Amino acid sequence: MQERLKRIVIVGGGAAGWMTAAALSKVLQSTDVSLTLVESDEIGIVGVGEATIPDMLQFNLFLGLVEADLMRATQATFKLGIEFVDWSGDGSRFFHPFGFHGIDIDGLDFHQYWLHCRAHGHPHWIGEYCLTEIVAKRNKFAFPDMRVAGAPASFLRYAYHFDAALYGRYLRGYAEQRGVRRVEGKVCNVLRAPETGHITGVQLQNGPTISGDFFFDCTGFRSLLLHQALEVPWVDWRHWLPCDRALAVACRHAGPLLPYTRSTARTAGWQWRIPTQQRTGNGHIYCSDFMNEDEATAMLLDGLDGEVIGSPRLIRFATGHRRTFWEKNCVAIGLSAGFLEPLESTSLYLIRQGISRFIALFPDASIAPVMRDEYNLWMQKDFEQVRDLLVLHYYANGRDEPFWRHCRNMVIPDTLKRRLALFSEGGRFLRFEGELFPNASWVAVMLGHNVIPRTIDPLVSSRPHAEIGQKLALLRQAMNGFADAAPTHEEVLRQYCASSAA
């Protein structure tokens, strides 16, 4: 008879631990499997406020969470994309929106039609045909409406900015209501079976030993189980993503709540701005080979647009991932699995992928190697696809400081070389199975960094310019009309999910 896992132990809390606990409690019956989460209030979490991507809505929907309640509890605002400032030199700006540019015509990509019009002197940027971007730049917000195909509201996409610590706390309540047992304590020893090397339990300081059949490592950069106990080595990506420090601090609001994240290039890295309902989260990610901590701190504080709250907190990191994400009877989730800087707000996405991939391959007690190998294969792809878009931002920059020249001269991954070659030649893409970023994301970032295709799709270039221009004009008119009538971001927050001060 097939034997099932009976005891699952999650070591570590924060967003990674409680997202894992919440998801497993959703799909597993507490009468069949015991779920235990071990964490210590003495150990801080890295969470510095999070900007998310639309994929987060699917995770919350899977859990059955009420969006307005969640947003109130986490002091969330809406996010429609990311504005990139000064990446091509001082004063430069472009927007990476959620959603799509225009409408594909006759099965051919919209950006090809835009490129055709651009070649004929068309004055409007491609972002002027993305409803999400148009609404965002006017500090407005509207919910997607899929009831009428092709209607403007059907093209909207959104995500959230929220307090990551509050999100973890919210999911803790959800998971505990569904039978997850929380144990307070610091792990002082990891126990392993001598014959298999599998983890059998974690011993707590001045406390009991928590035994289990399967373990999740959610212990952050320490990677207490996967790295320290199972000795899984690190795959270092700092030759592609050289930043290795982050300074994080909050400030008070100064102006309207923008419905988008802002990423501003600095001398040796970049600065984020993430507005929640009660404050704005800020951070400066930089490379310590090109800038010291004092310089980075001064640059961060000088770049705030409101009164500072507290003192900047330094976080040291290395970009990359563990060679395997699932080793023996342990899966690492979150920072214990790997780290990619939050330039495209993918931290919680990679946590969610780790959880959903595991659920899709949920093993029995034998923990068949084929399940583990497939999981590692897919997680490797997930990390690499995010990595390539991040590397593109650095490689295609237009700045002239030593750090940025270094990035422009680095050898990039072969997968990114292929994407750049295809787009640079003819604006083409070949998507891989299960990719996170749609073509529209790559179009926004490529064009934003002045990567302009040399040629246009011949199936589009032969079409009459006047006819295409007329279609684009009608589309732009409809989108601007919708944006004119949309409520402001702050009006929607006030009516839908206003939170009281923490």
C-alpha positions as CSV (number, residue, x, y, z in Angstrom):
1,M,0.0,0.0,0.0
2,Q,1.2,3.5,-0.9
3,E,2.5,5.3,2.2
4,R,1.8,9.0,2.6
5,L,3.8,11.8,4.3
6,K,2.3,12.3,7.7
7,R,4.4,15.1,9.3
8,I,5.5,18.2,7.5
9,V,7.7,20.7,9.3
10,I,8.3,24.3,8.0
11,V,11.4,25.9,9.6
12,G,11.2,29.7,9.6
13,G,8.3,32.2,9.3
14,G,8.1,35.5,7.5
15,A,6.4,35.6,4.1
16,A,8.1,32.4,2.8
17,G,7.2,30.3,5.8
18,W,3.6,31.5,6.2
19,M,2.9,31.4,2.5
20,T,4.1,27.8,2.5
21,A,2.0,27.0,5.6
22,A,-1.1,28.7,4.1
23,A,-0.9,26.9,0.8
24,L,-0.3,23.5,2.3
25,S,-3.1,23.9,4.7
26,K,-5.4,24.7,1.8
27,V,-4.6,21.5,-0.1
28,L,-4.0,19.1,2.8
29,Q,-6.4,17.7,5.3
30,S,-5.2,18.3,8.9
31,T,-6.6,14.8,9.8
32,D,-4.2,13.2,7.3
33,V,-1.1,15.4,7.6
34,S,0.3,17.4,10.5
35,L,1.7,20.8,9.6
36,T,4.1,22.4,12.0
37,L,5.9,25.8,11.6
38,V,8.9,26.5,13.8
39,E,10.0,30.2,14.2
40,S,11.6,32.4,16.8
41,D,10.4,35.9,17.6
42,E,14.1,36.7,18.4
43,I,15.1,36.2,14.8
44,G,14.2,39.1,12.5
45,I,13.0,38.8,9.0
46,V,14.4,40.6,5.9
47,G,11.0,41.9,4.8
48,V,11.3,45.5,3.9
49,G,8.0,46.1,2.2
50,E,7.1,44.5,-1.0
51,A,6.1,45.4,-4.5
52,T,4.4,42.4,-6.2
53,I,3.4,41.3,-9.7
54,P,-0.1,40.3,-10.9
55,D,0.7,36.6,-10.3
56,M,0.2,37.4,-6.6
57,L,-3.5,37.8,-7.2
58,Q,-3.7,34.2,-8.3
59,F,-2.1,33.0,-5.1
60,N,-4.5,35.0,-2.9
61,L,-7.4,33.7,-5.0
62,F,-6.2,30.1,-4.6
63,L,-6.3,30.6,-0.8
64,G,-9.7,32.2,-1.0
65,L,-8.7,35.5,0.6
66,V,-11.0,38.5,0.5
67,E,-8.9,41.1,-1.4
68,A,-10.3,44.2,0.4
69,D,-9.7,42.6,3.8
70,L,-6.2,41.6,2.9
71,M,-5.3,45.0,1.6
72,R,-6.6,46.7,4.7
73,A,-4.6,44.3,6.9
74,T,-1.4,44.8,5.0
75,Q,-1.8,48.6,4.3
76,A,-1.7,47.8,0.6
77,T,-2.0,50.1,-2.4
78,F,-2.4,49.1,-6.0
79,K,0.5,48.7,-8.4
80,L,0.1,49.1,-12.2
81,G,3.8,48.7,-13.1
82,I,7.3,50.1,-12.6
83,E,8.7,53.4,-13.7
84,F,12.4,53.3,-14.5
85,V,14.1,56.7,-14.0
86,D,17.6,57.7,-15.2
87,W,18.6,54.3,-16.5
88,S,19.6,55.7,-19.9
89,G,21.1,58.9,-18.4
90,D,19.8,61.7,-16.2
91,G,16.3,62.7,-17.1
92,S,15.4,59.5,-19.0
93,R,12.2,57.6,-18.1
94,F,10.3,54.6,-19.2
95,F,7.5,52.4,-17.8
96,H,7.2,48.7,-17.5
97,P,3.5,48.2,-17.3
98,F,1.3,45.3,-16.3
99,G,-1.0,44.5,-19.2
100,F,-0.4,44.8,-22.9
101,H,0.4,47.3,-25.6
102,G,-2.5,47.8,-28.0
103,I,-4.2,44.9,-29.6
104,D,-2.6,42.3,-31.9
105,I,-4.0,42.7,-35.4
106,D,-4.5,39.7,-37.7
107,G,-2.5,37.5,-35.4
108,L,0.6,39.8,-35.6
109,D,2.1,41.6,-32.6
110,F,1.0,45.1,-31.9
111,H,4.5,46.4,-31.4
112,Q,5.3,45.5,-35.0
113,Y,2.5,47.9,-36.2
114,W,3.8,50.6,-33.8
115,L,7.3,50.1,-35.2
116,H,5.9,50.5,-38.7
117,C,4.2,53.8,-37.7
118,R,7.4,54.9,-36.0
119,A,9.3,54.4,-39.2
120,H,6.9,56.9,-40.8
121,G,7.4,59.6,-38.2
122,H,4.6,58.6,-35.7
123,P,5.1,60.8,-32.6
124,H,3.5,58.7,-29.9
125,W,5.5,56.3,-27.7
126,I,4.3,52.7,-27.4
127,G,3.3,53.2,-23.8
128,E,0.5,55.5,-25.0
129,Y,-1.2,52.4,-26.3
130,C,-1.1,50.6,-23.0
131,L,-4.2,51.3,-20.8
132,T,-2.4,50.2,-17.6
133,E,0.4,52.7,-18.3
134,I,-2.0,55.5,-19.2
135,V,-4.0,55.1,-16.1
136,A,-0.9,54.8,-13.9
137,K,0.7,58.0,-15.1
138,R,-2.5,59.9,-14.3
139,N,-2.4,58.5,-10.7
140,K,-5.7,56.7,-11.3
141,F,-7.0,53.2,-10.9
142,A,-9.8,51.0,-12.2
143,F,-10.4,47.3,-11.8
144,P,-10.2,45.0,-14.8
145,D,-13.6,44.0,-16.4
146,M,-13.5,40.9,-18.5
147,R,-17.3,40.9,-19.3
148,V,-16.9,42.5,-22.7
149,A,-14.0,41.2,-24.8
150,G,-11.9,44.0,-26.3
151,A,-13.4,46.7,-24.0
152,P,-10.8,49.0,-22.6
153,A,-11.1,47.7,-19.0
154,S,-10.4,44.2,-20.1
155,F,-6.8,45.2,-20.8
156,L,-6.0,46.3,-17.2
157,R,-3.7,44.3,-14.9
158,Y,-2.6,45.1,-11.4
159,A,-0.7,43.9,-8.3
160,Y,0.0,45.4,-4.9
161,H,2.4,47.3,-2.7
162,F,2.1,46.1,0.9
163,D,3.9,45.6,4.2
164,A,5.6,42.2,3.9
165,A,5.6,41.6,7.7
166,L,1.9,42.3,7.9
167,Y,1.3,39.9,5.0
168,G,3.1,37.1,6.8
169,R,1.1,37.9,9.9
170,Y,-2.2,37.8,8.0
171,L,-1.3,34.4,6.5
172,R,-0.3,33.1,9.9
173,G,-3.9,33.7,11.1
174,Y,-5.2,32.0,8.0
175,A,-2.9,29.0,8.4
176,E,-3.5,28.5,12.1
177,Q,-7.2,28.6,11.6
178,R,-6.7,25.7,9.2
179,G,-4.8,23.6,11.7
180,V,-1.1,24.6,11.3
181,R,0.7,24.4,14.6
182,R,3.2,27.1,15.4
183,V,6.1,26.3,17.7
184,E,8.2,29.1,19.1
185,G,12.0,28.4,19.4
186,K,15.4,28.6,17.9
187,V,16.8,25.6,16.0
188,C,20.1,24.5,17.6
189,N,20.6,21.2,15.8
190,V,19.3,19.4,12.7
191,L,19.0,15.7,13.0
192,R,19.6,13.3,10.1
193,A,19.1,9.6,9.5
194,P,22.6,8.0,9.2
195,E,21.6,5.6,6.5
196,T,19.8,8.0,4.1
197,G,21.0,11.5,5.1
198,H,17.4,12.6,5.3
199,I,16.4,15.1,7.9
200,T,14.5,13.5,10.8
201,G,14.0,16.5,13.1
202,V,15.1,19.8,14.4
203,Q,16.1,20.3,18.0
204,L,15.2,23.6,19.7
205,Q,17.2,25.5,22.2
206,N,15.8,24.7,25.7
207,G,12.9,22.9,24.0
208,P,11.7,19.8,22.3
209,T,12.8,18.1,19.1
210,I,10.3,18.6,16.3
211,S,10.3,15.4,14.1
212,G,9.0,15.2,10.6
213,D,8.9,13.2,7.3
214,F,9.4,16.3,5.1
215,F,10.9,19.7,5.8
216,F,10.7,23.2,4.3
217,D,13.7,25.5,4.8
218,C,12.3,29.1,5.1
219,T,15.2,30.3,7.3
220,G,16.3,33.1,4.9
221,F,19.9,33.7,3.9
222,R,21.2,31.4,6.7
223,S,19.6,28.4,4.8
224,L,19.8,26.4,8.0
225,L,18.6,23.1,6.5
226,L,19.5,23.1,2.8
227,H,22.9,24.8,3.1
228,Q,24.1,24.2,6.6
229,A,22.7,20.7,7.2
230,L,22.5,19.2,3.7
231,E,25.5,21.2,2.4
232,V,24.0,22.2,-0.9
233,P,26.4,24.6,-2.6
234,W,25.6,28.1,-4.0
235,V,25.5,29.0,-7.7
236,D,26.9,32.5,-7.8
237,W,25.5,35.0,-10.3
238,R,27.4,38.1,-9.2
239,H,29.3,38.2,-12.4
240,W,25.9,39.1,-14.1
241,L,24.3,40.9,-11.2
242,P,27.1,42.5,-9.2
243,C,25.1,44.5,-6.6
244,D,25.6,43.0,-3.1
245,R,24.3,45.5,-0.6
246,A,20.9,47.0,0.2
247,L,20.0,49.8,2.5
248,A,16.3,50.0,3.5
249,V,14.3,52.8,5.2
250,A,10.8,54.1,5.3
251,C,9.6,57.7,5.0
252,R,6.4,59.6,5.4
253,H,4.2,60.4,2.4
254,A,4.9,63.6,0.5
255,G,2.3,63.9,-2.2
256,P,-0.3,61.5,-3.8
257,L,-0.1,57.7,-3.5
258,L,1.3,56.7,-6.8
259,P,-0.1,53.4,-8.2
260,Y,3.3,52.2,-9.3
261,T,6.8,51.4,-8.1
262,R,9.7,53.7,-9.0
263,S,13.2,52.5,-9.7
264,T,15.8,55.2,-10.0
265,A,19.3,54.4,-11.3
266,R,22.1,55.8,-9.0
267,T,25.9,55.9,-9.4
268,A,26.5,52.3,-8.5
269,G,23.1,50.7,-8.3
270,W,19.5,51.8,-8.0
271,Q,16.9,53.1,-5.5
272,W,13.4,51.8,-5.0
273,R,10.3,53.6,-3.9
274,I,7.3,51.5,-2.8
275,P,4.2,53.4,-1.4
276,T,1.9,51.6,1.1
277,Q,-1.1,53.3,2.7
278,Q,0.8,54.4,5.8
279,R,4.3,55.1,4.6
280,T,6.7,54.8,1.7
281,G,9.3,52.0,1.6
282,N,12.7,53.0,0.1
283,G,15.9,51.2,-0.5
284,H,19.2,51.6,-2.2
285,I,20.7,48.5,-3.8
286,Y,24.4,49.0,-4.8
287,C,27.7,47.3,-5.5
288,S,30.2,47.6,-2.7
289,D,33.1,47.3,-5.2
290,F,32.1,50.7,-6.5
291,M,30.6,52.5,-3.5
292,N,31.0,52.4,0.3
293,E,28.2,52.3,2.9
294,D,28.5,55.9,3.9
295,E,28.2,57.1,0.3
296,A,25.3,54.8,-0.3
297,T,23.5,55.9,2.9
298,A,23.9,59.6,2.0
299,M,22.6,59.0,-1.5
300,L,19.5,57.1,-0.2
301,L,18.6,59.7,2.3
302,D,19.1,62.6,-0.2
303,G,16.8,60.8,-2.6
304,L,13.8,60.5,-0.2
305,D,10.7,62.6,-1.0
306,G,9.4,62.6,2.6
307,E,10.5,62.8,6.3
308,V,12.6,59.7,7.2
309,I,11.2,57.2,9.6
310,G,14.0,55.4,11.6
311,S,17.5,54.6,10.3
312,P,18.6,52.8,7.2
313,R,19.1,49.1,7.7
314,L,21.9,47.3,5.8
315,I,21.3,44.0,4.2
316,R,24.2,42.0,2.6
317,F,23.4,39.6,-0.1
318,A,24.7,37.6,-3.1
319,T,22.7,37.0,-6.2
320,G,22.2,33.4,-7.2
321,H,20.6,30.2,-5.9
322,R,21.3,26.8,-4.3
323,R,22.5,24.2,-6.8
324,T,19.4,22.2,-6.0
325,F,16.2,23.6,-4.4
326,W,14.9,20.2,-3.3
327,E,17.5,17.9,-1.7
328,K,16.6,14.6,0.0
329,N,13.5,15.4,2.0
330,C,13.9,19.2,2.2
331,V,12.7,22.0,-0.1
332,A,14.1,25.5,0.3
333,I,11.6,28.4,-0.2
334,G,12.4,32.1,-0.4
335,L,15.9,33.4,0.5
336,S,17.1,30.0,1.6
337,A,16.6,28.9,-2.0
338,G,18.1,31.9,-3.8
339,F,18.1,35.6,-4.1
340,L,17.5,37.9,-7.1
341,E,17.3,41.6,-6.3
342,P,13.8,43.1,-6.4
343,L,14.3,45.2,-9.5
344,E,11.2,43.5,-11.2
345,S,9.4,42.7,-7.9
346,T,9.7,39.0,-8.3
347,S,10.7,37.9,-4.7
348,L,7.2,36.7,-3.7
349,Y,6.6,35.3,-7.1
350,L,9.6,33.0,-6.7
351,I,8.3,31.9,-3.3
352,R,4.9,31.2,-4.9
353,Q,6.5,29.2,-7.7
354,G,8.4,27.1,-5.2
355,I,5.2,26.3,-3.3
356,S,3.1,25.6,-6.4
357,R,5.7,23.5,-8.1
358,F,5.9,21.4,-4.9
359,I,2.2,20.9,-4.7
360,A,2.1,19.9,-8.4
361,L,4.7,17.2,-7.6
362,F,3.6,16.4,-4.1
363,P,5.4,13.1,-3.2
364,D,4.4,10.1,-1.2
365,A,6.6,8.9,1.6
366,S,9.1,7.3,-0.8
367,I,10.0,10.8,-2.1
368,A,10.8,9.4,-5.6
369,P,13.9,11.1,-7.1
370,V,12.0,11.8,-10.4
371,M,9.8,14.2,-8.5
372,R,12.7,16.0,-6.9
373,D,14.6,16.2,-10.2
374,E,11.6,17.7,-12.0
375,Y,11.1,20.2,-9.3
376,N,14.7,21.3,-9.5
377,L,14.6,21.6,-13.3
378,W,11.6,23.9,-13.2
379,M,12.8,26.1,-10.4
380,Q,16.1,26.5,-12.2
381,K,14.2,27.7,-15.2
382,D,12.1,30.1,-13.1
383,F,15.2,31.7,-11.6
384,E,17.0,31.9,-14.9
385,Q,14.0,33.6,-16.7
386,V,13.8,36.3,-14.0
387,R,17.6,36.7,-14.0
388,D,17.7,37.4,-17.7
389,L,15.3,40.4,-17.5
390,L,17.3,41.8,-14.6
391,V,20.6,41.4,-16.4
392,L,19.0,43.2,-19.4
393,H,18.4,46.3,-17.3
394,Y,22.1,46.5,-16.4
395,Y,23.6,45.4,-19.7
396,A,21.5,47.8,-21.8
397,N,21.9,50.9,-19.5
398,G,22.9,54.2,-21.0
399,R,24.8,55.7,-18.0
400,D,28.5,56.7,-17.9
401,E,29.8,55.9,-14.4
402,P,32.4,53.1,-13.9
403,F,29.9,50.7,-12.4
404,W,27.5,51.1,-15.4
405,R,30.3,50.8,-17.9
406,H,31.3,47.6,-16.2
407,C,27.8,46.2,-16.6
408,R,27.6,47.2,-20.3
409,N,30.8,45.3,-21.0
410,M,30.0,42.1,-19.2
411,V,29.3,38.8,-21.0
412,I,25.6,38.0,-20.6
413,P,23.9,34.6,-20.4
414,D,23.3,32.8,-23.7
415,T,19.6,32.8,-23.3
416,L,19.6,36.6,-23.0
417,K,21.9,36.9,-26.1
418,R,19.3,35.0,-28.1
419,R,16.5,37.3,-27.0
420,L,18.5,40.4,-27.7
421,A,19.5,39.1,-31.1
422,L,16.0,38.2,-32.2
423,F,14.5,41.5,-31.0
424,S,17.4,43.7,-32.2
425,E,17.1,42.2,-35.7
426,G,13.3,42.1,-36.2
427,G,11.4,42.7,-33.0
428,R,10.8,38.9,-32.6
429,F,10.3,36.7,-29.6
430,L,10.3,32.9,-29.1
431,R,8.7,32.2,-25.8
432,F,9.7,29.2,-23.5
433,E,7.1,27.1,-21.8
434,G,5.9,28.4,-18.5
435,E,7.5,31.9,-18.8
436,L,6.6,34.5,-16.3
437,F,7.2,37.7,-18.4
438,P,4.9,38.1,-21.5
439,N,6.3,39.6,-24.7
440,A,4.8,43.0,-23.6
441,S,7.3,43.1,-20.7
442,W,10.2,42.4,-22.9
443,V,9.0,45.0,-25.4
444,A,8.7,47.7,-22.7
445,V,12.1,47.0,-21.3
446,M,13.9,46.6,-24.7
447,L,12.4,49.8,-26.1
448,G,12.8,51.6,-22.8
449,H,16.6,50.9,-22.9
450,N,16.7,52.0,-26.6
451,V,17.0,48.6,-28.1
452,I,15.2,49.3,-31.4
453,P,14.7,46.5,-34.0
454,R,16.7,47.0,-37.2
455,T,13.8,45.7,-39.3
456,I,10.0,45.3,-39.1
457,D,8.0,42.2,-39.7
458,P,7.6,42.0,-43.5
459,L,4.0,40.9,-43.0
460,V,3.3,44.3,-41.4
461,S,5.7,46.6,-43.3
462,S,3.8,45.9,-46.5
463,R,0.6,47.3,-45.1
464,P,-0.6,50.8,-45.8
465,H,0.7,53.2,-43.2
466,A,-2.4,55.4,-43.3
467,E,-4.7,52.4,-42.5
468,I,-2.5,51.4,-39.5
469,G,-2.2,54.9,-38.2
470,Q,-6.0,55.3,-38.2
471,K,-6.4,52.1,-36.2
472,L,-3.8,53.3,-33.7
473,A,-5.5,56.7,-33.4
474,L,-8.9,55.1,-32.6
475,L,-7.3,52.8,-30.0
476,R,-5.5,55.7,-28.3
477,Q,-8.6,57.8,-28.2
478,A,-10.6,55.0,-26.5
479,M,-7.9,54.4,-23.9
480,N,-7.6,58.0,-23.1
481,G,-11.3,58.4,-22.8
482,F,-11.4,55.5,-20.3
483,A,-8.5,57.0,-18.3
484,D,-10.2,60.4,-18.2
485,A,-13.3,58.9,-16.5
486,A,-11.4,56.6,-14.1
487,P,-11.3,57.5,-10.4
488,T,-8.0,58.5,-8.7
489,H,-5.9,55.8,-7.0
490,E,-6.6,57.4,-3.6
491,E,-10.3,57.5,-4.2
492,V,-10.4,53.8,-4.9
493,L,-8.3,53.0,-1.8
494,R,-10.5,55.2,0.4
495,Q,-13.7,53.5,-0.7
496,Y,-12.4,49.9,-1.1
497,C,-9.8,49.1,1.5
498,A,-8.7,52.1,3.6
499,S,-6.5,50.9,6.5
500,S,-6.1,52.6,9.9
501,A,-2.6,53.6,11.0
502,A,-0.5,50.7,12.4
